[in-house]
Amino acid sequence: MSNQNIEDVSSAGDRIKAVLAVAVVLAGIVGFYALAQQPMIARVGALLGGLLVGGAIAWFSGPGQRFFAFAKDSWSETRRVVWPTRKETTQMTLIVFGFVVAMAIFLWAVDKSLEWVLYDLVLGWKK
């Protein structure tokens, strides 16, 4: 068992900021639906405004800064991944499709064999 120190320090101010950020995002979502009679640009503006202001509030909280740092590290990690080439992707896709077809034929053959054994030979229902 590893001995890792897990630090979960959260002040009351950080909690208030997190709750406020969620409330602002929810207010943006509610605003989108409440402005149903308004032009779509106003509705989308309310939604995006809520998301942006909520994200800005979260940015200044401790958990929000940790989240954004994690997101930044995750994004940089995806750039370091060695992605397969188009040829490799096509080959693997064709292999998967081929395997699926082979398994479908195999399962169909097993099903028909069991049907023949049970219904024709054992029970004698199909004559």
Steps between C-alpha positions, in 0.01 A plus 500: 500500500645833401539778749357795315399817673167619372452866566142623483512850637195702415416825670153640548577761235583228247174323579304821456675568169422147378134529597480845341660372179249214476215742574613737223526214250153380598370857469639509145323173417174624655542827311531310173161337556337803663578715197308270267316792339821694435728465197736201503805728532370628836434147623843372396657814648336430835622142493857587395507790746404269785764248398773762464421682825469169686834388358659830600371466856623140515840611369562701816419214739759245610318197358431692180867582452591136562238392246623741235861392565390137461318584175810680367723203589253260340496704179880505483505124565272433203744685276776258608298191407620316192178473301462226236532593136204493263627173352530334843154620599347367177675164540386459860143598410493241221640237737225575752229486231644172371501353849140609556391335176691180583344487847153561356543211256638277776214580738245448221655159424494400868139614533386308192696191610341503844159558343548203270625274782226594745196534275572241233700230673400519866139620490409407146281809453605586145404219262 
